[in-house]
Amino acid sequence: MNDRVKSDIKIIISQMEGFILDNGGIFSDWYVGITEDIKGRLYGYHNVKDTCATVKIPSIEMARVIQKYFIEGRRTDGGTGGGSVSGIYVYAYKKQDYTKERD
């Protein structure tokens, strides 16, 4: 991973951390995932009704690094996997009674 990619990852992580801190702040209350179908995943599968963070990412490798940082480093909820080679998004939403994190 070159320096430019590492820098881009740090910027995206910083932006998502800021969003989480501005909207509830307790990282364990949040779910971070990867998808190629952002609308279907957030509003269909997860039943998100509130504000959420979504960032389009240029590669699945970058998306996985960002997701791993949040799940392992910040202790958010989230599953591994997801995403495809094209149209990759990393997303974060605050878990609620009505959201669905897993089957």
MDAnalysis code that builds the backbone (N, CA, C; Angstrom):
import MDAnalysis as mda
import numpy as np

u = mda.Universe.empty(309, n_residues=103, atom_resindex=np.repeat(np.arange(103), 3), trajectory=True)
u.add_TopologyAttr("name", ["N", "CA", "C"] * 103)
u.add_TopologyAttr("resid", np.arange(1, 104))
u.add_TopologyAttr("resname", ["MET", "ASN", "ASP", "ARG", "VAL", "LYS", "SER", "ASP", "ILE", "LYS", "ILE", "ILE", "ILE", "SER", "GLN", "MET", "GLU", "GLY", "PHE", "ILE", "LEU", "ASP", "ASN", "GLY", "GLY", "ILE", "PHE", "SER", "ASP", "TRP", "TYR", "VAL", "GLY", "ILE", "THR", "GLU", "ASP", "ILE", "LYS", "GLY", "ARG", "LEU", "TYR", "GLY", "TYR", "HIS", "ASN", "VAL", "LYS", "ASP", "THR", "CYS", "ALA", "THR", "VAL", "LYS", "ILE", "PRO", "SER", "ILE", "GLU", "MET", "ALA", "ARG", "VAL", "ILE", "GLN", "LYS", "TYR", "PHE", "ILE", "GLU", "GLY", "ARG", "ARG", "THR", "ASP", "GLY", "GLY", "THR", "GLY", "GLY", "GLY", "SER", "VAL", "SER", "GLY", "ILE", "TYR", "VAL", "TYR", "ALA", "TYR", "LYS", "LYS", "GLN", "ASP", "TYR", "THR", "LYS", "GLU", "ARG", "ASP"])
u.atoms.positions = np.array([
    [0.854, -1.176, 0.000],
    [0.000, 0.000, 0.000],
    [0.898, 1.237, 0.000],
    [0.708, 2.112, -0.983],
    [1.573, 3.282, -1.082],
    [1.133, 4.389, -0.109],
    [1.980, 5.425, -0.002],
    [1.725, 6.508, 0.952],
    [0.447, 7.266, 0.655],
    [0.126, 7.426, -0.612],
    [-1.110, 8.141, -1.005],
    [-2.339, 7.387, -0.510],
    [-2.354, 6.068, -0.687],
    [-3.480, 5.241, -0.243],
    [-3.586, 5.281, 1.287],
    [-2.461, 5.178, 1.962],
    [-2.463, 5.249, 3.435],
    [-3.012, 6.588, 3.907],
    [-2.622, 7.654, 3.239],
    [-3.122, 8.986, 3.578],
    [-4.627, 9.085, 3.354],
    [-5.106, 8.553, 2.236],
    [-6.546, 8.564, 1.946],
    [-7.315, 7.779, 3.004],
    [-6.784, 6.647, 3.414],
    [-7.431, 5.835, 4.456],
    [-7.525, 6.615, 5.760],
    [-6.437, 7.284, 6.144],
    [-6.445, 8.078, 7.385],
    [-7.488, 9.194, 7.324],
    [-7.605, 9.827, 6.180],
    [-8.594, 10.904, 6.021],
    [-10.014, 10.353, 6.164],
    [-10.295, 9.251, 5.504],
    [-11.633, 8.653, 5.577],
    [-11.943, 8.216, 7.000],
    [-10.998, 7.579, 7.669],
    [-11.198, 7.161, 9.057],
    [-11.484, 8.376, 9.929],
    [-10.719, 9.425, 9.753],
    [-10.912, 10.644, 10.543],
    [-12.305, 11.239, 10.315],
    [-12.749, 11.271, 9.074],
    [-14.079, 11.799, 8.766],
    [-15.175, 10.943, 9.405],
    [-15.024, 9.622, 9.320],
    [-16.041, 8.739, 9.898],
    [-16.022, 8.812, 11.424],
    [-14.847, 8.895, 12.018],
    [-14.762, 9.059, 13.475],
    [-15.448, 10.356, 13.903],
    [-15.203, 11.418, 13.169],
    [-15.847, 12.696, 13.478],
    [-17.350, 12.590, 13.393],
    [-17.857, 11.921, 12.379],
    [-19.301, 11.736, 12.231],
    [-19.867, 10.969, 13.426],
    [-19.216, 9.890, 13.802],
    [-19.686, 9.083, 14.926],
    [-19.646, 9.903, 16.216],
    [-18.568, 10.609, 16.454],
    [-18.448, 11.416, 17.673],
    [-19.496, 12.527, 17.710],
    [-19.833, 13.090, 16.565],
    [-20.842, 14.141, 16.489],
    [-22.273, 13.613, 16.611],
    [-22.449, 12.297, 16.469],
    [-23.795, 11.713, 16.445],
    [-23.979, 10.584, 17.452],
    [-23.430, 10.712, 18.603],
    [-23.646, 9.694, 19.627],
    [-22.389, 9.275, 20.332],
    [-21.300, 9.233, 19.611],
    [-19.984, 9.110, 20.186],
    [-19.523, 7.819, 20.821],
    [-20.401, 6.913, 21.172],
    [-19.964, 5.662, 21.775],
    [-19.805, 4.650, 20.639],
    [-18.574, 4.328, 20.315],
    [-18.294, 3.508, 19.131],
    [-18.992, 2.157, 19.170],
    [-19.126, 1.548, 20.337],
    [-19.770, 0.230, 20.423],
    [-21.258, 0.279, 20.081],
    [-21.843, 1.463, 20.029],
    [-23.246, 1.626, 19.643],
    [-23.419, 1.676, 18.124],
    [-22.340, 1.565, 17.374],
    [-22.364, 1.740, 15.933],
    [-22.025, 0.452, 15.197],
    [-22.528, 0.340, 13.987],
    [-22.247, -0.776, 13.090],
    [-21.516, -0.214, 11.883],
    [-20.429, -0.856, 11.477],
    [-19.667, -0.437, 10.304],
    [-19.612, -1.604, 9.326],
    [-20.001, -1.350, 8.093],
    [-20.029, -2.408, 7.090],
    [-19.514, -1.950, 5.747],
    [-19.487, -2.901, 4.819],
    [-19.059, -2.673, 3.442],
    [-20.139, -3.235, 2.527],
    [-20.444, -2.520, 1.464],
    [-21.436, -2.998, 0.498],
    [-21.193, -2.389, -0.868],
    [-21.759, -3.003, -1.879],
    [-21.780, -2.396, -3.204],
    [-23.155, -1.792, -3.487],
    [-24.152, -2.138, -2.662],
    [-25.528, -1.642, -2.823],
    [-25.912, -0.855, -1.570],
    [-25.482, 0.397, -1.513],
    [-25.632, 1.183, -0.285],
    [-27.093, 1.375, 0.116],
    [-27.962, 1.695, -0.814],
    [-29.368, 1.915, -0.469],
    [-30.035, 0.619, -0.019],
    [-29.824, -0.442, -0.766],
    [-30.425, -1.727, -0.408],
    [-29.929, -2.245, 0.927],
    [-28.643, -2.073, 1.180],
    [-28.070, -2.583, 2.425],
    [-28.540, -1.771, 3.628],
    [-28.445, -0.451, 3.545],
    [-28.816, 0.383, 4.694],
    [-30.319, 0.393, 4.952],
    [-31.086, 0.700, 3.913],
    [-32.517, 0.915, 4.117],
    [-33.342, -0.354, 3.964],
    [-32.856, -1.298, 3.173],
    [-33.554, -2.568, 3.013],
    [-33.170, -3.556, 4.093],
    [-31.920, -3.976, 4.070],
    [-31.462, -5.012, 4.995],
    [-31.382, -4.532, 6.446],
    [-30.659, -3.423, 6.686],
    [-30.432, -2.959, 8.059],
    [-31.602, -2.145, 8.632],
    [-32.523, -1.708, 7.795],
    [-33.678, -0.922, 8.233],
    [-33.272, 0.402, 8.898],
    [-32.244, 1.038, 8.394],
    [-31.776, 2.314, 8.939],
    [-32.773, 3.401, 8.574],
    [-33.122, 4.226, 9.559],
    [-34.045, 5.334, 9.335],
    [-33.407, 6.673, 9.671],
    [-32.261, 6.640, 10.295],
    [-31.597, 7.854, 10.754],
    [-30.398, 8.181, 9.867],
    [-29.733, 9.253, 10.215],
    [-28.538, 9.670, 9.509],
    [-27.451, 8.607, 9.656],
    [-26.722, 8.400, 8.587],
    [-25.625, 7.444, 8.613],
    [-24.478, 7.996, 7.775],
    [-23.300, 7.454, 7.995],
    [-22.132, 7.860, 7.214],
    [-21.940, 6.880, 6.075],
    [-21.730, 7.389, 4.884],
    [-21.415, 6.534, 3.735],
    [-20.274, 7.187, 2.960],
    [-19.298, 6.372, 2.612],
    [-18.159, 6.870, 1.854],
    [-17.863, 5.893, 0.727],
    [-17.816, 6.388, -0.504],
    [-17.434, 5.541, -1.639],
    [-15.920, 5.383, -1.614],
    [-15.475, 4.138, -1.715],
    [-14.068, 3.804, -1.581],
    [-13.559, 3.244, -2.919],
    [-12.350, 3.614, -3.335],
    [-11.863, 3.170, -4.635],
    [-11.498, 1.686, -4.745],
    [-11.239, 1.005, -3.612],
    [-10.873, -0.412, -3.713],
    [-11.396, -1.192, -2.512],
    [-11.649, -2.459, -2.733],
    [-12.112, -3.333, -1.653],
    [-11.035, -3.467, -0.579],
    [-9.776, -3.423, -0.979],
    [-8.687, -3.521, -0.003],
    [-8.718, -2.339, 0.968],
    [-8.912, -1.146, 0.441],
    [-9.016, 0.037, 1.305],
    [-10.234, -0.073, 2.216],
    [-11.350, -0.510, 1.651],
    [-12.579, -0.632, 2.444],
    [-12.382, -1.601, 3.602],
    [-11.710, -2.711, 3.352],
    [-11.486, -3.706, 4.412],
    [-10.558, -3.169, 5.505],
    [-9.555, -2.381, 5.130],
    [-8.669, -1.769, 6.129],
    [-9.470, -0.825, 7.025],
    [-10.323, -0.020, 6.426],
    [-11.138, 0.938, 7.189],
    [-12.105, 0.196, 8.104],
    [-12.786, -0.796, 7.571],
    [-13.733, -1.560, 8.383],
    [-13.005, -2.249, 9.545],
    [-11.880, -2.861, 9.273],
    [-11.108, -3.551, 10.316],
    [-10.689, -2.568, 11.410],
    [-10.275, -1.376, 11.018],
    [-9.895, -0.360, 12.004],
    [-11.042, -0.103, 12.981],
    [-12.246, 0.077, 12.451],
    [-13.374, 0.378, 13.318],
    [-13.792, -0.815, 14.164],
    [-13.836, -1.994, 13.575],
    [-14.285, -3.172, 14.323],
    [-13.257, -3.577, 15.380],
    [-11.999, -3.641, 15.006],
    [-10.977, -4.093, 15.942],
    [-10.407, -2.970, 16.804],
    [-10.218, -1.795, 16.206],
    [-9.596, -0.693, 16.928],
    [-10.555, 0.142, 17.750],
    [-11.753, 0.341, 17.231],
    [-12.745, 1.173, 17.922],
    [-13.869, 0.354, 18.537],
    [-13.855, -0.932, 18.286],
    [-14.836, -1.874, 18.855],
    [-16.278, -1.595, 18.440],
    [-16.427, -1.163, 17.174],
    [-17.784, -1.055, 16.640],
    [-18.273, -2.460, 16.331],
    [-19.554, -2.580, 16.099],
    [-20.127, -3.823, 15.606],
    [-19.875, -3.848, 14.106],
    [-19.972, -4.995, 13.506],
    [-19.815, -5.114, 12.061],
    [-19.387, -6.509, 11.692],
    [-19.719, -6.876, 10.474],
    [-19.343, -8.194, 9.996],
    [-18.252, -8.082, 8.942],
    [-17.464, -9.115, 8.820],
    [-16.457, -9.108, 7.771],
    [-17.097, -9.571, 6.478],
    [-16.437, -9.300, 5.391],
    [-17.006, -9.647, 4.089],
    [-17.741, -8.452, 3.528],
    [-18.592, -8.688, 2.560],
    [-19.337, -7.596, 1.942],
    [-18.503, -6.905, 0.881],
    [-19.161, -6.140, 0.082],
    [-18.476, -5.402, -0.968],
    [-18.132, -6.274, -2.155],
    [-17.763, -5.645, -3.226],
    [-17.327, -6.342, -4.427],
    [-16.229, -5.502, -5.063],
    [-15.802, -5.890, -6.221],
    [-14.715, -5.180, -6.876],
    [-15.144, -3.787, -7.338],
    [-16.413, -3.597, -7.653],
    [-16.871, -2.281, -8.114],
    [-17.936, -1.727, -7.185],
    [-18.012, -0.427, -7.080],
    [-19.054, 0.220, -6.297],
    [-18.963, -0.057, -4.818],
    [-17.810, 0.135, -4.220],
    [-17.597, -0.208, -2.815],
    [-17.896, 0.999, -1.934],
    [-18.690, 0.766, -0.918],
    [-18.981, 1.776, 0.089],
    [-18.656, 1.222, 1.468],
    [-18.132, 2.082, 2.325],
    [-18.046, 1.796, 3.743],
    [-19.133, 2.638, 4.384],
    [-19.871, 2.048, 5.312],
    [-20.959, 2.784, 5.950],
    [-20.945, 2.557, 7.458],
    [-21.534, 3.506, 8.161],
    [-21.664, 3.402, 9.611],
    [-23.027, 3.948, 10.004],
    [-23.701, 3.236, 10.891],
    [-24.962, 3.727, 11.430],
    [-25.057, 3.374, 12.910],
    [-25.803, 4.193, 13.622],
    [-26.016, 3.948, 15.044],
    [-27.111, 2.902, 15.197],
    [-26.799, 1.847, 15.932],
    [-27.761, 0.767, 16.120],
    [-28.945, 1.255, 16.958],
    [-30.124, 0.819, 16.566],
    [-31.361, 1.175, 17.247],
    [-32.172, -0.096, 17.472],
    [-33.265, 0.017, 18.219],
    [-34.140, -1.141, 18.443],
    [-34.697, -1.692, 17.135],
    [-34.883, -0.838, 16.146],
    [-35.505, -1.248, 14.893],
    [-34.496, -1.629, 13.802],
    [-33.197, -1.422, 14.032],
    [-32.218, -1.813, 13.011],
    [-31.891, -3.293, 13.140],
    [-31.465, -3.847, 12.045],
    [-31.132, -5.274, 11.980],
    [-29.656, -5.396, 11.617],
    [-28.892, -5.974, 12.527],
    [-27.466, -6.093, 12.283],
    [-27.111, -7.415, 11.585],
    [-27.821, -8.468, 11.865],
    [-27.530, -9.786, 11.272],
    [-28.803, -10.605, 11.128],
    [-28.704, -11.659, 10.337],
    [-29.827, -12.600, 10.212],
    [-29.941, -13.434, 11.475],
])
